[in-house]
Amino acid sequence: MRDTNENQVIEETLEMMKPKIKKSLKNTRTQERNDLEQEIKLKVVDAVKSKKIVPINFLEFIEEVNK
């Protein structure tokens, strides 16, 4: 069950970051874009798995900001 939740978080995080990743890749030579995109996605997956990126809802975000 935990793996399913973690996989879902990874998928959601990658989907949320997809526009930023694509925009950033425009600054890279065409020949290198696919490799760099894979590397960025791997870094995101590693960050989620190591809990450097954790999902929070809007109310939790507001509480963190107001601390």
C-alpha positions as CSV (number, residue, x, y, z in Angstrom):
1,M,0.0,0.0,0.0
2,R,2.8,2.4,0.9
3,D,4.5,1.8,-2.5
4,T,1.3,2.6,-4.3
5,N,1.0,5.9,-2.4
6,E,4.6,6.7,-3.0
7,N,4.2,6.0,-6.7
8,Q,1.1,8.1,-6.8
9,V,3.0,11.0,-5.2
10,I,5.9,10.6,-7.7
11,E,3.5,10.6,-10.6
12,E,1.6,13.7,-9.3
13,T,4.8,15.5,-8.6
14,L,6.3,14.8,-12.1
15,E,3.0,15.9,-13.7
16,M,3.0,19.1,-11.7
17,M,6.6,19.9,-12.6
18,K,6.2,18.9,-16.3
19,P,5.6,22.4,-17.6
20,K,8.6,23.8,-15.7
21,I,10.8,20.9,-16.9
22,K,9.8,21.4,-20.5
23,K,10.4,25.1,-20.3
24,S,13.8,24.7,-18.8
25,L,14.8,22.2,-21.5
26,K,14.3,24.8,-24.1
27,N,17.6,26.3,-22.9
28,T,19.4,23.1,-23.8
29,R,20.7,21.9,-27.1
30,T,18.1,19.7,-28.9
31,Q,20.5,16.7,-28.9
32,E,20.8,16.7,-25.1
33,R,17.2,17.4,-24.1
34,N,16.0,13.8,-23.7
35,D,18.9,12.8,-21.5
36,L,18.6,15.9,-19.4
37,E,14.8,15.4,-19.0
38,Q,15.4,11.9,-17.8
39,E,18.1,13.1,-15.3
40,I,15.7,15.8,-13.9
41,K,12.9,13.3,-13.5
42,L,15.3,10.9,-11.7
43,K,16.3,13.7,-9.3
44,V,12.6,14.4,-8.6
45,V,11.9,10.7,-8.0
46,D,14.9,10.6,-5.6
47,A,13.7,13.7,-3.8
48,V,10.3,12.2,-3.3
49,K,11.7,8.9,-2.1
50,S,14.1,10.6,0.3
51,K,11.2,12.7,1.6
52,K,12.8,16.0,0.5
53,I,9.6,16.6,-1.4
54,V,6.5,15.8,0.5
55,P,2.9,16.4,-0.5
56,I,0.9,18.8,1.6
57,N,-2.5,20.3,1.1
58,F,-3.3,24.0,0.9
59,L,-4.2,24.4,4.6
60,E,-0.9,22.7,5.7
61,F,0.9,25.0,3.3
62,I,-0.7,28.1,4.9
63,E,0.1,26.9,8.4
64,E,3.8,26.4,7.3
65,V,3.9,29.9,5.8
66,N,2.4,31.5,8.9
67,K,4.9,29.9,11.3
